[in-house]
């Protein structure tokens, strides 16, 4: 197997892991419509060459996807900072540090 196909296999495995995290969060906190948006964004990330989901923690990718969709759909401007910290704690088990760079990737999609 070539390096390219090994890399694609690894990327697909990582996307499956991210989707499992997303499904658990969506089942507990979100409705079907938002779940569909989140799944679509995750699928879109998998097709982007310049975005490497193998870098960083899968939990951080999942939290970033949820935040990107949720801030477009149901967060008021005042709630955004509070919700980003809450999502990061629930999914990634971490505090907000420099998530802005990763979140900007989603804005560019």
JOMOHU-V321611 format. One record per residue. PSI is psi as a letter, one per 20 degrees, with the letter a starting at -180 (NA if undefined). NEAR is the number of other ideal C-beta (glycine too) atoms within 10 Angstrom. D_CENTER is the distance of its C-alpha to the mean C-alpha in Angstrom with 2 decimals. Layout:
psi = {PSI | PSI}
near = {NEAR | NEAR}
d_center = {D_CENTER | D_CENTER}
This chain:
psi = {q | r | h | g | h | g | g | h | g | g | g | h | g | g | h | g | g | g | h | g | g | g | g | g | g | g | h | h | h | r | r | h | g | h | g | g | g | g | g | g | g | g | g | h | h | h | i | p | h | i | o | n | i | h | q | r | q | h | h | g | g | g | h | h | g | g | g | g | g | h | h | h | g | j | p | r | h | h | i | g | g | g | h | g | g | g | g | h | g | g | g | i | k | r | q | p | e | m | i | h | g | h | h | h | h | h | h | i | NA}
near = {7 | 7 | 7 | 8 | 9 | 10 | 12 | 13 | 11 | 12 | 16 | 12 | 12 | 18 | 19 | 12 | 15 | 22 | 19 | 12 | 19 | 24 | 14 | 12 | 19 | 20 | 9 | 8 | 13 | 19 | 9 | 7 | 9 | 16 | 17 | 13 | 18 | 23 | 16 | 12 | 19 | 21 | 11 | 13 | 20 | 17 | 8 | 12 | 5 | 6 | 18 | 12 | 19 | 13 | 10 | 13 | 13 | 20 | 17 | 19 | 26 | 25 | 28 | 24 | 28 | 27 | 23 | 20 | 23 | 20 | 19 | 12 | 12 | 12 | 15 | 8 | 7 | 8 | 13 | 13 | 11 | 10 | 17 | 21 | 15 | 14 | 22 | 21 | 13 | 15 | 23 | 20 | 11 | 14 | 9 | 15 | 8 | 7 | 19 | 10 | 7 | 18 | 16 | 10 | 15 | 18 | 10 | 8 | 10}
d_center = {29.19 | 28.18 | 25.54 | 23.63 | 23.40 | 22.59 | 19.68 | 18.46 | 19.02 | 17.04 | 14.09 | 14.46 | 14.78 | 11.60 | 9.73 | 11.88 | 11.07 | 7.29 | 8.62 | 11.20 | 9.26 | 7.65 | 11.29 | 12.82 | 11.18 | 11.92 | 15.34 | 16.23 | 15.11 | 14.43 | 16.69 | 16.71 | 16.22 | 12.91 | 11.83 | 13.01 | 11.19 | 7.73 | 9.18 | 10.65 | 7.87 | 6.49 | 10.27 | 10.87 | 8.85 | 11.04 | 14.03 | 13.73 | 16.17 | 15.58 | 11.95 | 12.33 | 9.53 | 12.54 | 12.73 | 11.35 | 10.35 | 8.11 | 7.78 | 6.78 | 3.89 | 3.19 | 4.95 | 4.07 | 2.61 | 5.48 | 7.43 | 7.63 | 8.92 | 10.88 | 12.56 | 13.83 | 15.14 | 16.55 | 16.59 | 19.79 | 20.12 | 21.58 | 18.85 | 15.88 | 16.63 | 17.48 | 14.43 | 12.02 | 14.19 | 14.34 | 10.67 | 10.57 | 13.79 | 12.99 | 9.96 | 10.54 | 14.20 | 14.65 | 15.88 | 14.67 | 16.00 | 15.04 | 11.48 | 13.00 | 13.11 | 9.46 | 8.99 | 11.99 | 10.51 | 8.73 | 12.12 | 13.92 | 12.64}
